[in-house]
């Protein structure tokens, strides 16, 4: 296996190939152009909307109650109900997808025991928690990012980044190979008693990282953080000297929700907003309707406001000359409202590819077929998401393999390894267990154990099974004087 890290840091980068075309612009000019385009892009805006809707901060919360004024234009009114009912569809659908696909730990299968142990050490509980958080970020924003580095203890580390901070420069149209990554983020510092926000920029490519600070005139080298560095530093065991090293790839891994990198909120926002709006309007009508329209004749006053106040406070109005008050009730078309809201809810779950368990009757003991039908849309979305995540895990594997080669000298790149997503859905356990029993001798024990609904940690369960078999064999051996029983009566003395 070739040495996994690149040559020394390049000193100057003037002509950079970006998206297949050469440019004579300086690196700093390219960075500023890319940042400018990114900050005003629809993609970045949708990332913010996805995060906001997941937190149930929907557009309905900013709505003002309006009515047509004397000029014929709408005016904000304060004497009418203005209920703002936000329905957390985005949160439920996102959590549903992440819980379904990533609710259970991955099963990482490989025949090489040392390689399997290395993966078990890397994919600890913190890694699985990070993977779930990454899935949520990907669904909310279309894409999520990991940064590959070494932590302070010298351990290989994968750190989740904020998607809106990452500007990828792709080498291909399919967005599979990175030319470089620009990271833009703000930090807050104190200058005396004053808080100040500073914008920092990092340019990552195969040759290392360049750091900048943005001020009013442009980009300045970030001397404090290290203007030019390699990907990481290695301390030689022989003499303790530091050596700068680079990966042969840009040390960022993307995790896509789908091939188009489109967030869930882009698909369901208009439907969710319509649901919020109509539900809020219905609530407003229920609150306002008790104050019905009044037809008044010969009222002993001239001010409508005074009339409404008298009715509200004193429940009294004085009329003269045979006048009177007649209330005109406004009736809500409840049937039309109900039909519209039911259809809106169905559309949200259909196009959001989720499971709406409200009002679904599948029986007290649903069959596996009924459950599969109920979860079919969610399963379809999870399959597409899994395809993208499998590609990301291959990127993770490349960094892990190179890390293991560096620290141990062992090349695992030709080993076969499988990442199995154990989807978490209600199951007909008895049918699954029966199918597992019927598959004994056809499939490997590892595959069968991985599919058992009671297994949470595949490797731990396999170790327990192995230990159990060894103990049973030992008890059997002890019972026969240290030798296992022979099935052939002609051996070991025939009838003995």
PAKOLMAR-389530 format. One line per 2 residues: their letters; for each residue x, y, z of C-alpha. Coordinates in Angstrom, 1 decimal. Layout:
BEGIN
A> X/Y/Z  ... $
***
This chain:
BEGIN
XX> 0.0/0.0/0.0  1.5/3.4/-0.9 $
XX> 2.3/5.9/1.7  -1.1/7.5/2.5 $
XX> 0.0/11.1/2.9  0.9/13.7/0.3 $
XX> 4.1/15.8/-0.3  5.1/18.8/1.7 $
XX> 2.9/21.9/1.9  2.9/23.9/-1.3 $
XX> 4.2/27.5/-0.7  2.2/29.3/-3.4 $
XX> -1.1/28.5/-5.0  -1.8/30.8/-8.0 $
XX> -3.4/28.7/-10.7  -6.0/26.4/-9.3 $
XX> -8.2/24.0/-11.2  -11.7/24.6/-10.1 $
XX> -14.6/22.7/-11.7  -12.4/21.7/-14.6 $
XX> -11.3/25.2/-15.7  -8.1/27.0/-15.0 $
XX> -8.2/30.5/-13.6  -5.6/33.2/-13.3 $
XX> -7.3/34.6/-10.2  -5.4/34.4/-6.9 $
XX> -6.5/32.0/-4.2  -7.8/34.9/-2.0 $
XX> -9.9/36.2/-4.9  -11.4/32.8/-5.5 $
XX> -12.2/32.4/-1.8  -14.0/35.8/-1.7 $
XX> -16.0/35.0/-4.9  -17.1/31.6/-3.6 $
XX> -18.1/33.0/-0.2  -20.1/35.8/-1.8 $
XX> -22.0/33.3/-4.0  -22.5/30.9/-1.1 $
XX> -23.9/33.5/1.3  -26.7/34.6/-1.1 $
XX> -27.4/31.1/-2.5  -30.8/29.4/-2.2 $
XX> -29.1/26.2/-0.9  -27.7/28.0/2.1 $
XX> -31.0/29.7/2.8  -32.8/26.4/2.7 $
XX> -30.3/25.0/5.3  -31.4/27.7/7.7 $
XX> -35.1/27.1/7.0  -34.6/23.3/7.6 $
XX> -32.9/24.0/10.9  -35.7/26.5/11.9 $
XX> -38.6/24.2/10.9  -37.0/21.3/12.8 $
XX> -37.1/23.5/15.9  -40.8/24.2/15.1 $
XX> -40.1/27.9/14.4  -42.4/27.9/11.3 $
XX> -43.5/30.9/9.3  -46.9/31.0/11.1 $
XX> -45.2/32.4/14.2  -44.4/35.7/12.3 $
XX> -47.9/36.2/10.9  -49.9/39.3/11.8 $
XX> -53.7/39.4/11.7  -54.8/41.7/9.0 $
XX> -58.1/43.1/7.6  -59.1/45.3/4.7 $
XX> -58.9/49.0/5.8  -60.7/52.1/4.6 $
XX> -58.3/52.5/1.8  -59.0/49.0/0.5 $
XX> -55.5/47.7/1.5  -54.9/45.2/4.2 $
XX> -54.0/46.6/7.6  -52.7/45.0/10.8 $
XX> -55.5/44.8/13.4  -55.2/44.2/17.1 $
XX> -58.8/43.5/18.1  -59.0/40.1/16.4 $
XX> -57.7/36.8/17.6  -54.2/36.0/16.1 $
XX> -53.5/32.4/17.2  -50.3/31.0/15.8 $
XX> -50.4/27.2/15.8  -47.1/25.6/14.6 $
XX> -47.3/21.9/13.9  -44.0/20.1/14.1 $
XX> -44.3/17.9/11.0  -40.7/18.5/10.0 $
XX> -39.4/17.4/13.4  -41.5/14.2/13.4 $
XX> -40.5/13.2/9.9  -36.8/13.9/10.4 $
XX> -36.7/12.0/13.7  -38.7/9.2/12.1 $
XX> -36.2/8.8/9.2  -33.1/9.0/11.5 $
XX> -34.6/6.7/14.1  -35.7/4.2/11.4 $
XX> -32.3/4.0/9.6  -29.8/4.9/12.3 $
XX> -31.7/4.0/15.5  -29.7/0.8/15.9 $
XX> -25.9/0.6/15.7  -24.4/-0.5/12.4 $
XX> -23.2/-4.0/12.0  -19.7/-4.0/10.6 $
XX> -18.8/-7.4/9.2  -15.3/-8.6/8.2 $
XX> -13.6/-11.9/8.5  -10.3/-10.5/9.7 $
XX> -10.5/-10.4/13.5  -7.9/-7.7/14.0 $
XX> -9.6/-5.5/11.4  -13.0/-6.1/13.1 $
XX> -11.6/-5.2/16.5  -10.2/-1.9/15.0 $
XX> -13.6/-1.0/13.7  -15.2/-1.8/17.0 $
XX> -12.8/0.5/18.7  -13.5/3.3/16.2 $
XX> -17.3/2.9/16.1  -17.9/3.4/19.8 $
XX> -21.0/4.8/21.4  -19.9/8.4/20.7 $
XX> -19.4/7.5/17.0  -22.9/6.1/16.8 $
XX> -24.3/9.3/18.4  -22.4/11.4/15.9 $
XX> -23.8/9.3/13.1  -27.3/9.9/14.2 $
XX> -26.7/13.6/14.6  -25.2/13.6/11.1 $
XX> -28.3/11.9/9.7  -30.5/14.6/11.3 $
XX> -28.3/17.3/9.8  -28.4/15.7/6.3 $
XX> -32.2/15.4/6.3  -32.6/19.0/7.6 $
XX> -30.1/20.6/5.3  -29.6/18.1/2.4 $
XX> -26.0/17.4/3.2  -23.8/17.0/6.3 $
XX> -20.1/17.1/6.8  -17.3/15.4/8.8 $
XX> -13.9/16.8/9.3  -11.1/14.2/9.6 $
XX> -8.2/15.0/12.0  -6.3/13.8/15.0 $
XX> -7.4/14.9/18.4  -5.2/16.1/21.3 $
XX> -4.6/12.5/22.4  -3.4/11.6/18.9 $
XX> -6.5/9.5/18.1  -8.2/9.5/14.7 $
XX> -11.2/11.8/15.0  -14.2/12.5/12.9 $
XX> -15.9/15.9/13.8  -19.3/16.9/12.6 $
XX> -19.3/20.4/11.1  -22.2/22.8/10.5 $
XX> -23.3/22.4/6.9  -23.8/26.1/6.3 $
XX> -20.1/26.7/7.2  -18.8/24.4/4.5 $
XX> -18.4/25.5/0.8  -17.3/22.4/-1.2 $
XX> -15.4/22.8/-4.5  -16.2/19.6/-6.5 $
XX> -14.0/18.1/-9.1  -16.9/16.3/-10.8 $
XX> -20.5/16.9/-11.6  -21.7/14.0/-9.5 $
XX> -20.2/15.7/-6.4  -18.1/12.7/-5.4 $
XX> -14.5/14.1/-5.5  -13.4/17.2/-3.7 $
XX> -10.9/19.7/-5.1  -11.0/21.8/-2.0 $
XX> -13.2/23.0/0.9  -13.7/26.5/2.2 $
XX> -14.9/26.8/5.7  -16.4/30.1/6.8 $
XX> -17.4/30.7/10.5  -17.8/33.5/13.0 $
XX> -16.3/33.7/16.5  -16.9/36.1/19.3 $
XX> -14.0/37.7/21.0  -13.7/40.4/23.7 $
XX> -11.7/43.6/23.2  -11.7/45.1/26.7 $
XX> -15.4/45.1/27.7  -16.7/45.0/24.1 $
XX> -17.8/41.9/22.3  -16.7/41.7/18.7 $
XX> -17.5/39.2/16.0  -14.6/38.0/13.7 $
XX> -15.1/36.1/10.5  -12.6/33.3/9.9 $
XX> -11.9/31.5/6.7  -10.1/28.2/6.1 $
XX> -9.0/26.8/2.7  -8.5/23.0/2.8 $
XX> -7.0/21.0/-0.1  -4.6/18.1/-0.5 $
XX> -1.6/20.2/0.3  -2.8/21.4/3.7 $
XX> -4.8/24.3/5.1  -4.6/28.1/4.7 $
XX> -6.3/30.3/7.3  -7.5/33.8/6.9 $
XX> -9.3/36.6/8.9  -11.8/38.8/7.0 $
XX> -11.7/42.5/7.6  -13.1/45.5/5.7 $
XX> -10.4/45.4/3.1  -10.3/41.7/2.3 $
XX> -8.5/38.6/3.6  -5.6/38.7/6.0 $
XX> -3.4/35.7/7.0  -4.5/34.3/10.4 $
XX> -1.1/34.4/12.0  -2.6/33.6/15.5 $
XX> -4.1/30.3/14.4  -1.4/29.4/11.9 $
XX> -1.7/30.9/8.4  -0.3/27.9/6.5 $
XX> -0.2/24.4/8.0  -0.3/20.7/7.0 $
XX> -3.3/18.5/7.7  -1.7/17.3/10.9 $
XX> 1.6/16.9/12.7  3.4/13.6/13.5 $
XX> 5.9/13.3/16.4  8.6/10.8/15.5 $
XX> 9.3/8.1/18.1  13.0/7.9/17.3 $
XX> 13.9/11.5/18.1  10.7/13.3/19.1 $
XX> 10.8/15.7/16.2  7.6/17.0/14.6 $
XX> 6.9/16.1/11.0  4.2/17.8/8.9 $
XX> 1.9/15.3/7.1  -1.0/15.5/4.6 $
XX> -3.7/13.1/3.6  -3.9/12.3/-0.2 $
XX> -7.5/13.5/0.0  -9.2/16.6/1.3 $
XX> -10.0/15.7/4.9  -13.7/16.2/4.7 $
XX> -16.5/13.6/4.2  -19.9/14.6/2.9 $
XX> -23.1/12.8/3.9  -26.0/13.3/1.5 $
XX> -29.7/12.9/2.3  -30.3/12.2/-1.4 $
XX> -28.4/12.5/-4.7  -29.7/16.0/-5.3 $
XX> -28.6/17.1/-1.8  -32.1/18.5/-1.3 $
XX> -33.5/18.9/2.2  -36.8/17.5/3.4 $
XX> -38.2/21.0/4.2  -38.0/22.0/0.5 $
XX> -40.5/19.3/-0.3  -43.0/19.8/2.6 $
XX> -42.7/23.4/3.5  -45.7/24.7/1.4 $
XX> -47.9/21.9/2.7  -46.9/22.4/6.3 $
XX> -47.4/26.2/6.0  -50.9/25.6/4.6 $
XX> -51.7/23.3/7.4  -50.5/25.8/10.0 $
XX> -52.4/28.6/8.4  -55.7/26.9/8.1 $
XX> -55.5/25.4/11.6  -54.7/28.9/13.0 $
XX> -57.5/30.5/11.0  -60.0/28.0/12.3 $
XX> -58.8/28.7/15.8  -59.2/32.4/15.2 $
XX> -62.7/31.9/13.9  -63.7/29.9/16.9 $
XX> -62.5/32.6/19.2  -64.0/35.5/17.2 $
XX> -67.4/34.1/16.3  -68.9/34.4/19.8 $
XX> -68.6/38.2/19.1  -71.0/37.9/16.2 $
XX> -72.0/40.5/13.7  -74.7/42.8/15.3 $
XX> -77.4/44.5/13.4  -78.4/47.6/15.5 $
XX> -81.4/49.9/15.1  -81.9/53.2/17.0 $
XX> -78.9/52.8/19.4  -78.7/55.5/22.1 $
XX> -75.1/56.2/21.2  -72.9/57.0/18.2 $
XX> -69.6/55.1/18.8  -69.4/51.4/17.7 $
XX> -66.5/50.9/20.1  -68.7/52.0/23.0 $
XX> -71.4/49.7/21.9  -69.1/46.7/21.8 $
XX> -67.7/47.6/25.2  -71.1/47.9/26.8 $
XX> -72.0/44.4/25.5  -68.7/42.9/26.7 $
XX> -68.6/44.5/30.1  -72.2/45.2/31.0 $
XX> -74.0/42.8/28.7  -76.4/45.8/28.1 $
XX> -77.2/48.2/25.2  -79.9/50.9/25.3 $
XX> -82.0/51.5/22.3  -84.9/53.9/21.6 $
XX> -87.9/54.5/19.3  -88.6/50.8/18.9 $
XX> -85.1/50.0/18.0  -83.4/46.7/18.7 $
XX> -80.3/44.5/18.4  -80.0/41.4/16.2 $
XX> -77.0/39.1/16.3  -76.1/37.5/12.9 $
XX> -74.2/34.3/13.5  -71.4/33.2/11.1 $
XX> -71.3/29.4/10.7  -68.0/27.6/9.9 $
XX> -68.1/25.0/7.2  -66.7/22.3/9.4 $
XX> -67.0/19.5/6.9  -65.0/21.4/4.2 $
XX> -62.4/22.3/6.8  -62.1/18.7/8.0 $
XX> -61.7/17.3/4.5  -59.0/19.9/3.6 $
XX> -57.0/19.3/6.8  -57.2/15.5/6.5 $
XX> -56.0/15.8/2.9  -53.2/18.2/3.8 $
XX> -52.0/15.9/6.5  -52.0/12.9/4.1 $
XX> -50.0/15.0/1.5  -47.4/16.0/4.1 $
XX> -46.7/12.3/5.0  -47.0/11.1/1.4 $
XX> -44.5/13.5/-0.1  -42.4/13.6/3.0 $
XX> -42.3/9.8/2.8  -43.2/9.2/6.4 $
XX> -45.5/7.1/8.5  -48.7/8.8/9.9 $
XX> -49.8/6.5/12.7  -52.7/8.8/13.6 $
XX> -56.0/7.0/12.8  -54.3/4.0/11.2 $
XX> -56.0/0.7/12.1  -53.8/-2.3/11.4 $
XX> -55.2/-4.6/14.1  -53.9/-5.6/17.5 $
XX> -51.4/-8.1/16.0  -50.4/-6.7/12.7 $
XX> -48.7/-9.1/10.2  -45.4/-8.4/8.6 $
XX> -47.1/-7.6/5.3  -49.3/-5.0/6.9 $
XX> -46.3/-3.4/8.6  -44.2/-3.4/5.4 $
XX> -47.1/-1.7/3.6  -47.4/1.0/6.3 $
XX> -43.7/1.6/6.3  -43.2/1.4/2.5 $
XX> -42.7/5.1/1.8  -40.3/5.5/4.8 $
XX> -38.4/2.4/3.8  -38.0/3.7/0.2 $
XX> -36.6/7.0/1.5  -34.3/5.1/3.9 $
XX> -33.0/3.0/1.1  -32.1/6.0/-1.0 $
XX> -30.5/7.6/2.0  -28.6/4.4/2.8 $
XX> -27.1/4.4/-0.7  -25.6/7.8/-0.1 $
XX> -24.4/6.9/3.4  -22.8/3.7/2.1 $
XX> -20.7/5.9/-0.2  -19.8/8.1/2.7 $
XX> -18.8/5.1/4.8  -16.4/4.1/2.0 $
XX> -14.8/7.5/2.5  -14.6/6.8/6.2 $
XX> -13.0/3.5/5.5  -10.3/5.0/3.3 $
XX> -9.2/7.3/6.2  -9.4/4.4/8.7 $
XX> -7.4/2.1/6.5  -4.7/4.7/5.9 $
XX> -4.6/5.5/9.6  -4.2/1.8/10.5 $
XX> -1.5/1.4/7.9  0.3/4.3/9.4 $
XX> 0.2/3.2/13.0  0.6/-0.6/12.5 $
XX> 2.1/-1.0/9.0  -0.8/-3.5/8.2 $
XX> -2.6/-3.0/4.9  -6.3/-3.7/5.3 $
XX> -7.3/-2.1/2.0  -8.0/-5.5/0.3 $
XX> -10.1/-6.8/3.1  -13.8/-7.2/2.6 $
XX> -15.9/-5.2/5.0  -19.7/-4.6/5.0 $
XX> -21.6/-1.9/6.7  -25.1/-3.2/7.5 $
XX> -27.8/-0.7/8.6  -30.2/-2.4/11.1 $
XX> -33.4/-0.6/10.5  -35.6/0.0/13.5 $
XX> -39.3/-0.6/12.8  -42.1/-2.6/14.5 $
XX> -41.8/-6.1/13.3  -43.6/-9.4/13.4 $
XX> -40.9/-11.0/15.6  -42.2/-14.5/15.5 $
XX> -42.2/-14.6/11.7  -38.6/-13.2/11.6 $
XX> -37.3/-15.7/14.2  -39.0/-18.6/12.3 $
XX> -37.4/-17.4/9.0  -34.0/-17.2/10.8 $
XX> -34.4/-20.8/12.0  -35.4/-22.0/8.5 $
XX> -32.2/-20.3/7.1  -29.7/-22.2/9.4 $
XX> -27.3/-24.0/7.1  -28.1/-21.7/4.2 $
XX> -26.7/-18.4/5.5  -23.8/-17.8/7.9 $
XX> -24.4/-17.6/11.6  -23.2/-13.9/11.6 $
XX> -25.8/-12.9/9.0  -28.6/-14.7/10.9 $
XX> -27.6/-13.3/14.2  -27.5/-9.8/12.7 $
XX> -31.1/-10.1/11.5  -32.5/-11.3/14.9 $
XX> -34.8/-8.7/16.4  -33.4/-9.1/19.9 $
XX> -29.7/-8.4/18.9  -28.5/-4.9/19.6 $
XX> -24.7/-5.3/19.3  -23.8/-8.0/16.7 $
XX> -20.1/-8.4/17.7  -20.9/-8.6/21.4 $
XX> -23.5/-11.2/20.7  -21.2/-13.3/18.5 $
XX> -18.6/-13.2/21.3  -21.2/-14.4/23.8 $
XX> -22.3/-17.3/21.4  -18.6/-18.3/21.0 $
XX> -18.0/-18.3/24.7  -21.2/-20.3/25.3 $
XX> -20.1/-22.9/22.8  -16.6/-23.2/24.3 $
XX> -18.1/-23.6/27.8  -20.5/-26.3/26.6 $
XX> -17.7/-28.1/24.8  -15.6/-28.0/28.0 $
XX> -18.4/-29.4/30.1  -18.9/-32.2/27.6 $
XX> -15.2/-32.9/27.6  -15.0/-33.0/31.4 $
XX> -17.9/-35.4/31.5  -16.1/-37.9/29.3 $
XX> -12.8/-37.9/31.1  -11.2/-35.1/29.2 $
XX> -12.1/-36.5/25.8  -15.2/-35.6/23.7 $
XX> -17.6/-38.6/23.0  -16.9/-40.4/19.7 $
XX> -19.7/-40.9/17.3  -17.9/-43.9/15.7 $
XX> -18.2/-47.0/17.8  -15.2/-48.6/16.1 $
XX> -12.9/-45.9/17.4  -11.3/-45.7/20.8 $
XX> -11.9/-49.4/21.6  -15.1/-50.1/19.8 $
XX> -17.9/-50.8/22.4  -16.0/-48.9/25.1 $
***
